[in-house]
Amino acid sequence: MEAKVLDSWVIGEFATPDALVAATQQMREKGHVNMDTYSPYPLHGGSEALGLPRSKVPLIAFGAAMTGLVTAFAMQTYMNSVSYPLNVGGRPVLSLPAWFPIMFELTVLFCAFGIFFGLMALSRLPQPYHPVFESEAFRSASTHGFWLSIGQKPGSDMNSVMSELTGLGATSVSVVSGENE
């Protein structure tokens, strides 16, 4: 898979979250890719409008939880049955009911770590720099603005994208240039 080489981004601000989601959906239907939305809070229908695939977080959480469960079982089996078997009060060497608290705790711990680091990897975080973040007008995205950015390859016609965004109700449209990634 080759890396995306984006030269610039067309960004547009919308007055309401509904206008942003509708414009995102229409731009995706027109064939635009490399789009992202920015808003101060999650948008209902934003993921569907961008055409994002189903989240991989549940699979990551399940895999990490099963890893924690198997790790706890293997660790206790080795320590209590192989490395240092003790007969305390007539209990069996392989005593599953006594191991449930540790198995539960490691399952939860591994699941939490898996979700945290999985989300960081899926979100490509930390991302300290992106050319769109340098736009002065874009600062409103964290407080009250609703923005759509569309990545453009070198040589693309940005004027047509800008006119499309304006036609869809963008209150301000600008171009942000950056270095090739």
LUMKE-919922 format. One line per field, with one value per residue: y, z, x of N, C-alpha, C, CB in turn; residue number from 1. Coordinates in steps of 0.1 Angstrom, whole numbers, plus 5000, padded with zeros to 4 digits. Glycine has a CB too. Example, Ala and Ser with C-alpha at 12.3 -4.5 7.8 and 13.67 -1.06 7.14 Angstrom:
<sevexs>
ny [4943, 4978]
nz [5078, 5071]
nx [5132, 5128]
cay [4955, 4989]
caz [5078, 5071]
cax [5123, 5137]
cy [4967, 5000]
cz [5078, 5079]
cx [5132, 5129]
cby [4955, 4994]
cbz [5090, 5057]
cbx [5113, 5141]
resi [1, 2]
</sevexs>
This chain:
<sevexs>
ny [4988, 5021, 5052, 5081, 5110, 5141, 5174, 5197, 5211, 5216, 5235, 5239, 5258, 5252, 5263, 5248, 5216, 5197, 5207, 5203, 5175, 5168, 5180, 5167, 5141, 5145, 5154, 5131, 5114, 5126, 5116, 5124, 5118, 5112, 5128, 5146, 5154, 5180, 5190, 5204, 5185, 5150, 5140, 5131, 5107, 5114, 5096, 5078, 5095, 5101, 5077, 5058, 5027, 4999, 5000, 4988, 4985, 4969, 4943, 4945, 4949, 4925, 4906, 4914, 4910, 4883, 4875, 4884, 4868, 4842, 4845, 4849, 4825, 4807, 4816, 4812, 4785, 4775, 4785, 4775, 4748, 4736, 4749, 4755, 4735, 4733, 4717, 4728, 4726, 4705, 4713, 4710, 4709, 4721, 4745, 4760, 4777, 4792, 4808, 4826, 4854, 4866, 4859, 4874, 4900, 4903, 4900, 4923, 4943, 4939, 4942, 4969, 4982, 4973, 4986, 5013, 5016, 5005, 5023, 5046, 5038, 5033, 5058, 5072, 5086, 5101, 5130, 5156, 5176, 5189, 5203, 5215, 5223, 5246, 5267, 5299, 5305, 5280, 5276, 5277, 5252, 5237, 5250, 5261, 5257, 5240, 5219, 5208, 5190, 5184, 5165, 5172, 5161, 5168, 5191, 5190, 5203, 5228, 5249, 5241, 5223, 5241, 5257, 5239, 5233, 5258, 5260, 5241, 5253, 5262, 5285, 5297, 5292, 5279, 5274, 5252, 5248, 5224, 5204, 5176, 5144]
nz [5000, 4990, 5003, 5011, 4992, 4999, 4989, 4995, 5014, 5012, 5031, 5048, 5066, 5085, 5095, 5112, 5129, 5115, 5089, 5083, 5083, 5063, 5041, 5040, 5034, 5008, 4995, 4996, 4981, 4956, 4950, 4963, 4983, 5011, 5032, 5062, 5093, 5116, 5148, 5179, 5194, 5193, 5163, 5154, 5130, 5116, 5112, 5094, 5073, 5064, 5055, 5070, 5079, 5100, 5135, 5148, 5174, 5193, 5185, 5191, 5219, 5227, 5219, 5235, 5261, 5261, 5259, 5284, 5301, 5294, 5300, 5328, 5336, 5327, 5340, 5368, 5367, 5361, 5383, 5406, 5401, 5388, 5393, 5422, 5439, 5464, 5490, 5506, 5532, 5519, 5494, 5458, 5435, 5411, 5411, 5401, 5410, 5430, 5415, 5400, 5408, 5402, 5374, 5364, 5371, 5355, 5330, 5328, 5331, 5309, 5288, 5291, 5287, 5261, 5247, 5251, 5239, 5214, 5204, 5203, 5183, 5161, 5157, 5149, 5167, 5189, 5171, 5165, 5146, 5118, 5087, 5084, 5110, 5114, 5103, 5108, 5110, 5116, 5143, 5156, 5156, 5179, 5197, 5187, 5160, 5129, 5108, 5076, 5060, 5029, 5014, 4989, 4960, 4945, 4918, 4916, 4909, 4928, 4929, 4920, 4940, 4961, 4952, 4952, 4980, 4989, 4976, 4990, 5013, 5030, 5052, 5053, 5032, 5026, 5014, 5025, 5025, 5026, 5035, 5016, 5027]
nx [5008, 5007, 5019, 4998, 5001, 4996, 4991, 4978, 4949, 4915, 4895, 4864, 4841, 4811, 4778, 4761, 4760, 4744, 4744, 4771, 4773, 4755, 4767, 4792, 4783, 4772, 4795, 4811, 4795, 4799, 4823, 4846, 4875, 4897, 4887, 4878, 4862, 4858, 4849, 4836, 4824, 4813, 4797, 4764, 4759, 4781, 4803, 4791, 4786, 4811, 4818, 4832, 4847, 4834, 4841, 4872, 4877, 4862, 4871, 4898, 4896, 4884, 4904, 4926, 4915, 4911, 4938, 4947, 4932, 4941, 4968, 4967, 4957, 4977, 4999, 4992, 4988, 5013, 5028, 5015, 5011, 5033, 5058, 5059, 5043, 5019, 5002, 4977, 4955, 4942, 4934, 4931, 4959, 4955, 4934, 4907, 4885, 4898, 4914, 4899, 4895, 4921, 4923, 4901, 4909, 4933, 4922, 4906, 4925, 4944, 4925, 4918, 4943, 4947, 4926, 4932, 4959, 4953, 4934, 4950, 4968, 4950, 4939, 4961, 4976, 5001, 4995, 5011, 5013, 4996, 4990, 4964, 4958, 4972, 4959, 4945, 4918, 4908, 4909, 4885, 4874, 4877, 4860, 4835, 4831, 4823, 4839, 4850, 4875, 4892, 4914, 4938, 4955, 4987, 4983, 4956, 4923, 4915, 4897, 4872, 4865, 4863, 4842, 4821, 4819, 4811, 4787, 4773, 4768, 4788, 4802, 4827, 4855, 4887, 4921, 4946, 4980, 5005, 5035, 5046, 5035]
cay [5000, 5033, 5063, 5092, 5122, 5152, 5186, 5208, 5207, 5226, 5234, 5247, 5259, 5252, 5269, 5238, 5202, 5190, 5212, 5197, 5161, 5167, 5184, 5156, 5130, 5149, 5154, 5117, 5108, 5131, 5109, 5129, 5110, 5119, 5138, 5145, 5164, 5185, 5197, 5204, 5173, 5140, 5143, 5120, 5105, 5118, 5084, 5073, 5105, 5100, 5063, 5050, 5013, 4996, 5001, 4976, 4985, 4957, 4931, 4947, 4947, 4910, 4899, 4918, 4904, 4868, 4874, 4885, 4856, 4830, 4848, 4847, 4810, 4800, 4820, 4805, 4770, 4772, 4788, 4766, 4733, 4731, 4755, 4753, 4729, 4732, 4711, 4736, 4723, 4695, 4718, 4705, 4717, 4729, 4749, 4771, 4787, 4801, 4816, 4835, 4868, 4870, 4858, 4885, 4913, 4904, 4902, 4937, 4951, 4937, 4948, 4984, 4986, 4971, 4996, 5025, 5016, 5003, 5036, 5055, 5034, 5035, 5073, 5078, 5096, 5115, 5137, 5170, 5186, 5187, 5216, 5221, 5229, 5259, 5278, 5308, 5304, 5267, 5275, 5276, 5238, 5232, 5257, 5263, 5256, 5227, 5220, 5197, 5192, 5175, 5165, 5173, 5157, 5179, 5192, 5189, 5216, 5232, 5259, 5234, 5218, 5253, 5262, 5228, 5235, 5270, 5256, 5232, 5261, 5266, 5299, 5302, 5282, 5283, 5263, 5251, 5240, 5217, 5196, 5162, 5135]
caz [5000, 4989, 5012, 5004, 4990, 4998, 4988, 5002, 5018, 5011, 5044, 5048, 5079, 5083, 5106, 5121, 5127, 5105, 5076, 5080, 5080, 5050, 5031, 5040, 5027, 4994, 4989, 4994, 4969, 4944, 4947, 4971, 4993, 5020, 5040, 5077, 5099, 5129, 5156, 5193, 5200, 5183, 5155, 5151, 5116, 5110, 5107, 5082, 5062, 5059, 5049, 5077, 5082, 5113, 5144, 5152, 5189, 5200, 5183, 5199, 5233, 5229, 5218, 5247, 5272, 5260, 5262, 5298, 5307, 5292, 5307, 5342, 5338, 5325, 5351, 5380, 5365, 5363, 5397, 5417, 5398, 5383, 5400, 5436, 5443, 5478, 5494, 5517, 5536, 5511, 5481, 5447, 5430, 5400, 5417, 5393, 5418, 5438, 5406, 5393, 5410, 5394, 5360, 5361, 5371, 5344, 5318, 5327, 5329, 5295, 5280, 5292, 5280, 5246, 5241, 5251, 5229, 5201, 5200, 5199, 5170, 5151, 5155, 5145, 5177, 5189, 5158, 5169, 5135, 5106, 5081, 5087, 5123, 5114, 5098, 5119, 5111, 5121, 5157, 5161, 5156, 5192, 5205, 5182, 5145, 5123, 5096, 5067, 5052, 5018, 5010, 4975, 4955, 4936, 4904, 4916, 4907, 4941, 4928, 4918, 4953, 4969, 4948, 4956, 4994, 4990, 4971, 5000, 5025, 5038, 5055, 5048, 5025, 5023, 5011, 5034, 5018, 5035, 5029, 5013, 5038]
cax [5000, 5015, 5015, 4991, 5008, 4986, 4998, 4970, 4936, 4904, 4887, 4852, 4833, 4796, 4772, 4755, 4764, 4736, 4749, 4783, 4771, 4749, 4777, 4801, 4777, 4771, 4809, 4815, 4787, 4805, 4836, 4858, 4881, 4906, 4879, 4878, 4854, 4863, 4838, 4839, 4818, 4810, 4785, 4755, 4759, 4794, 4811, 4784, 4787, 4825, 4820, 4842, 4843, 4830, 4852, 4880, 4880, 4857, 4880, 4910, 4893, 4882, 4917, 4934, 4909, 4914, 4952, 4948, 4926, 4950, 4980, 4965, 4955, 4990, 5008, 4988, 4990, 5028, 5033, 5008, 5011, 5046, 5070, 5059, 5030, 5017, 4989, 4972, 4942, 4936, 4929, 4938, 4969, 4949, 4921, 4902, 4877, 4906, 4921, 4890, 4898, 4933, 4919, 4892, 4917, 4942, 4914, 4902, 4937, 4948, 4915, 4920, 4955, 4945, 4917, 4940, 4969, 4946, 4928, 4961, 4973, 4940, 4938, 4974, 4980, 4999, 4997, 5013, 5013, 4989, 4989, 4951, 4958, 4979, 4950, 4940, 4903, 4905, 4909, 4871, 4870, 4876, 4850, 4821, 4831, 4821, 4848, 4852, 4887, 4893, 4928, 4940, 4968, 4993, 4977, 4941, 4916, 4909, 4887, 4860, 4861, 4859, 4828, 4812, 4817, 4803, 4773, 4767, 4764, 4800, 4803, 4840, 4863, 4900, 4930, 4958, 4991, 5015, 5045, 5042, 5037]
cy [5012, 5044, 5074, 5104, 5133, 5165, 5198, 5203, 5219, 5224, 5244, 5247, 5259, 5257, 5259, 5224, 5195, 5194, 5205, 5182, 5159, 5170, 5173, 5144, 5133, 5149, 5140, 5110, 5114, 5125, 5115, 5120, 5118, 5131, 5136, 5156, 5168, 5193, 5196, 5192, 5163, 5143, 5131, 5119, 5109, 5107, 5079, 5082, 5104, 5086, 5055, 5036, 5011, 4996, 4988, 4975, 4973, 4944, 4933, 4944, 4932, 4903, 4902, 4911, 4889, 4866, 4875, 4873, 4844, 4833, 4845, 4832, 4803, 4804, 4813, 4790, 4767, 4774, 4778, 4751, 4728, 4737, 4753, 4748, 4728, 4726, 4718, 4732, 4713, 4700, 4712, 4714, 4726, 4733, 4762, 4781, 4797, 4811, 4827, 4850, 4873, 4869, 4870, 4898, 4914, 4906, 4917, 4946, 4951, 4944, 4964, 4989, 4984, 4981, 5009, 5026, 5013, 5016, 5046, 5051, 5036, 5050, 5080, 5089, 5092, 5121, 5152, 5180, 5181, 5201, 5223, 5228, 5243, 5270, 5286, 5306, 5290, 5266, 5274, 5262, 5232, 5239, 5257, 5260, 5241, 5227, 5207, 5200, 5181, 5176, 5164, 5169, 5168, 5179, 5192, 5203, 5219, 5242, 5252, 5228, 5230, 5258, 5251, 5230, 5248, 5268, 5248, 5240, 5264, 5281, 5305, 5290, 5287, 5271, 5264, 5243, 5235, 5210, 5183, 5153, 5122]
cz [5000, 4998, 5004, 5004, 4988, 4998, 4996, 5006, 5016, 5024, 5043, 5062, 5076, 5096, 5116, 5119, 5116, 5091, 5072, 5076, 5066, 5039, 5029, 5032, 5012, 4988, 4987, 4983, 4956, 4941, 4955, 4982, 5002, 5028, 5054, 5082, 5112, 5136, 5171, 5200, 5189, 5176, 5152, 5135, 5109, 5105, 5094, 5070, 5056, 5053, 5057, 5080, 5097, 5122, 5147, 5167, 5196, 5197, 5191, 5214, 5236, 5229, 5231, 5259, 5272, 5263, 5277, 5305, 5306, 5299, 5322, 5345, 5337, 5336, 5364, 5379, 5367, 5377, 5407, 5414, 5394, 5392, 5415, 5441, 5458, 5481, 5507, 5520, 5526, 5497, 5470, 5442, 5419, 5405, 5410, 5401, 5425, 5428, 5399, 5396, 5402, 5379, 5356, 5361, 5359, 5331, 5317, 5324, 5315, 5285, 5280, 5285, 5265, 5240, 5241, 5240, 5215, 5196, 5196, 5185, 5159, 5147, 5150, 5154, 5184, 5175, 5161, 5158, 5123, 5100, 5084, 5100, 5124, 5108, 5109, 5121, 5117, 5136, 5163, 5162, 5170, 5201, 5200, 5167, 5141, 5109, 5089, 5059, 5041, 5013, 4995, 4971, 4947, 4923, 4904, 4914, 4920, 4940, 4926, 4932, 4962, 4965, 4952, 4971, 4996, 4986, 4981, 5013, 5034, 5040, 5052, 5043, 5023, 5019, 5020, 5027, 5029, 5028, 5026, 5024, 5033]
cx [5009, 5010, 5008, 5000, 4998, 4994, 4991, 4956, 4927, 4896, 4875, 4845, 4818, 4790, 4766, 4761, 4757, 4740, 4762, 4782, 4765, 4759, 4788, 4796, 4776, 4785, 4814, 4808, 4793, 4818, 4848, 4862, 4890, 4899, 4880, 4869, 4860, 4851, 4842, 4833, 4815, 4797, 4777, 4755, 4772, 4802, 4805, 4786, 4801, 4827, 4830, 4838, 4840, 4843, 4859, 4882, 4874, 4865, 4893, 4908, 4891, 4896, 4926, 4928, 4912, 4929, 4954, 4943, 4936, 4963, 4979, 4964, 4969, 4999, 5005, 4990, 5005, 5032, 5027, 5009, 5024, 5057, 5070, 5046, 5029, 5003, 4985, 4958, 4935, 4931, 4937, 4949, 4964, 4935, 4916, 4894, 4886, 4913, 4912, 4893, 4910, 4930, 4911, 4900, 4926, 4934, 4910, 4914, 4942, 4938, 4916, 4932, 4954, 4937, 4925, 4950, 4964, 4940, 4939, 4966, 4963, 4938, 4950, 4978, 4993, 5002, 4999, 5012, 5005, 4987, 4975, 4951, 4964, 4970, 4944, 4925, 4899, 4904, 4895, 4867, 4869, 4866, 4836, 4820, 4829, 4828, 4848, 4865, 4887, 4907, 4929, 4954, 4973, 4986, 4962, 4935, 4908, 4898, 4873, 4855, 4856, 4845, 4818, 4809, 4808, 4789, 4766, 4764, 4776, 4800, 4816, 4848, 4877, 4909, 4942, 4968, 5000, 5026, 5040, 5045, 5042]
cby [5000, 5038, 5069, 5095, 5121, 5151, 5190, 5220, 5203, 5224, 5237, 5243, 5271, 5237, 5278, 5238, 5195, 5194, 5227, 5197, 5154, 5177, 5197, 5151, 5127, 5162, 5162, 5108, 5112, 5146, 5109, 5143, 5097, 5125, 5139, 5145, 5160, 5194, 5191, 5217, 5176, 5126, 5150, 5122, 5112, 5126, 5074, 5071, 5119, 5102, 5064, 5057, 5003, 4982, 5008, 4977, 4998, 4954, 4930, 4961, 4954, 4904, 4904, 4933, 4906, 4862, 4885, 4898, 4852, 4829, 4863, 4854, 4804, 4804, 4835, 4808, 4766, 4782, 4802, 4770, 4731, 4735, 4770, 4767, 4716, 4745, 4696, 4751, 4735, 4688, 4734, 4701, 4708, 4721, 4752, 4766, 4780, 4793, 4808, 4832, 4871, 4861, 4845, 4886, 4913, 4892, 4893, 4941, 4946, 4923, 4944, 4988, 4978, 4957, 4998, 5027, 5006, 4992, 5042, 5054, 5019, 5029, 5079, 5083, 5098, 5122, 5135, 5171, 5189, 5179, 5216, 5210, 5220, 5258, 5272, 5322, 5305, 5257, 5288, 5284, 5230, 5233, 5270, 5276, 5261, 5224, 5224, 5195, 5191, 5178, 5153, 5188, 5144, 5177, 5182, 5183, 5215, 5238, 5268, 5222, 5211, 5264, 5264, 5214, 5236, 5282, 5249, 5220, 5254, 5260, 5302, 5308, 5277, 5290, 5265, 5246, 5249, 5208, 5195, 5157, 5133]
cbz [5012, 4975, 5019, 5012, 4978, 5009, 4974, 4992, 5033, 4998, 5056, 5037, 5087, 5080, 5101, 5119, 5140, 5106, 5076, 5093, 5091, 5049, 5034, 5054, 5032, 4993, 4998, 5007, 4971, 4945, 4933, 4977, 4987, 5013, 5035, 5083, 5100, 5127, 5153, 5199, 5209, 5189, 5142, 5157, 5110, 5120, 5118, 5085, 5067, 5071, 5035, 5091, 5078, 5114, 5157, 5144, 5195, 5195, 5168, 5197, 5237, 5219, 5206, 5249, 5272, 5247, 5255, 5303, 5301, 5276, 5305, 5346, 5328, 5311, 5354, 5384, 5351, 5353, 5401, 5418, 5387, 5369, 5397, 5443, 5436, 5486, 5496, 5515, 5536, 5518, 5481, 5436, 5424, 5386, 5432, 5382, 5427, 5445, 5396, 5397, 5424, 5398, 5357, 5372, 5384, 5343, 5319, 5340, 5338, 5292, 5284, 5307, 5285, 5245, 5250, 5265, 5232, 5203, 5211, 5210, 5171, 5155, 5168, 5130, 5188, 5199, 5148, 5176, 5130, 5108, 5067, 5086, 5133, 5105, 5089, 5116, 5098, 5115, 5163, 5153, 5147, 5199, 5208, 5185, 5139, 5122, 5101, 5057, 5061, 5007, 5016, 4970, 4946, 4935, 4895, 4929, 4896, 4950, 4915, 4908, 4960, 4967, 4932, 4954, 5001, 4981, 4958, 5002, 5033, 5032, 5070, 5060, 5012, 5035, 4996, 5048, 5008, 5045, 5039, 5000, 5045]
cbx [4990, 5016, 5028, 4978, 5018, 4976, 5000, 4969, 4936, 4896, 4896, 4843, 4838, 4791, 4760, 4739, 4764, 4721, 4750, 4792, 4762, 4737, 4784, 4805, 4762, 4765, 4818, 4812, 4772, 4806, 4838, 4854, 4889, 4918, 4865, 4892, 4839, 4875, 4824, 4833, 4806, 4809, 4789, 4741, 4748, 4802, 4812, 4769, 4785, 4835, 4823, 4844, 4855, 4823, 4847, 4893, 4874, 4843, 4883, 4915, 4880, 4873, 4925, 4934, 4893, 4911, 4960, 4941, 4913, 4953, 4985, 4952, 4946, 4996, 5007, 4974, 4985, 5036, 5029, 4994, 5001, 5048, 5070, 5062, 5028, 5018, 4990, 4974, 4934, 4925, 4930, 4928, 4981, 4948, 4924, 4894, 4868, 4917, 4928, 4876, 4900, 4945, 4912, 4881, 4924, 4951, 4901, 4895, 4949, 4950, 4901, 4920, 4967, 4939, 4905, 4947, 4980, 4936, 4919, 4972, 4977, 4927, 4933, 4973, 4969, 5007, 4985, 5027, 5027, 4975, 4991, 4940, 4965, 4991, 4939, 4944, 4897, 4915, 4916, 4862, 4879, 4890, 4855, 4816, 4844, 4806, 4862, 4840, 4900, 4882, 4935, 4937, 4966, 5008, 4983, 4936, 4905, 4920, 4889, 4861, 4873, 4869, 4828, 4818, 4830, 4809, 4774, 4775, 4754, 4813, 4800, 4848, 4856, 4906, 4935, 4954, 4998, 5008, 5057, 5050, 5023]
resi [1, 2, 3, 4, 5, 6, 7, 8, 9, 10, 11, 12, 13, 14, 15, 16, 17, 18, 19, 20, 21, 22, 23, 24, 25, 26, 27, 28, 29, 30, 31, 32, 33, 34, 35, 36, 37, 38, 39, 40, 41, 42, 43, 44, 45, 46, 47, 48, 49, 50, 51, 52, 53, 54, 55, 56, 57, 58, 59, 60, 61, 62, 63, 64, 65, 66, 67, 68, 69, 70, 71, 72, 73, 74, 75, 76, 77, 78, 79, 80, 81, 82, 83, 84, 85, 86, 87, 88, 89, 90, 91, 92, 93, 94, 95, 96, 97, 98, 99, 100, 101, 102, 103, 104, 105, 106, 107, 108, 109, 110, 111, 112, 113, 114, 115, 116, 117, 118, 119, 120, 121, 122, 123, 124, 125, 126, 127, 128, 129, 130, 131, 132, 133, 134, 135, 136, 137, 138, 139, 140, 141, 142, 143, 144, 145, 146, 147, 148, 149, 150, 151, 152, 153, 154, 155, 156, 157, 158, 159, 160, 161, 162, 163, 164, 165, 166, 167, 168, 169, 170, 171, 172, 173, 174, 175, 176, 177, 178, 179, 180, 181]
</sevexs>
